[in-house]
């Protein structure tokens, strides 16, 4: 059998938080990185991201992010900005915690179509960086107990 996303290599685990600065500093302390905690990044330019949430344009869906590297897997902390998004929904409905795991993919549209065929449609989608990559969140919480994210760099 072939994996739905064409890979079994996880690249990221993400945690939604209320206060990214406080949580980032606690993780840095826990990991012995107090002198060099990661930088907090604001979300990318909405004109580049072109976020779509539940099938509708979501130009105000932004977040703050911080990344910790653990070999091939990174941990992302996400603080949503209060606007409708998968991150804000998660925080409102479940509180802080693990939001998604991510896999690097090729041919995003093909992989998303395969996921939809097994009942995991896209909830939110957009671009990242300077538009050289694309992310998509699958509605997989019911079956997989977390959201799955696809990441494709061009």
Buried (B, 14 or more C-beta within 10 A) or exposed (E): EEEBBBBEEEBBBBBBBEEBBEBBBEBBEEEEBEEEBBEBEEBBEBEBBBBBBBEEEBEEBBBBBBBBEEEEBBBBBBBBBBBBBBBBBBBEEEEBEBBBBBBBBEEBEEBBEBBEEEEBBBBBBBBBEEBEBBBBBBBBBEEEEBBBBBBBEE
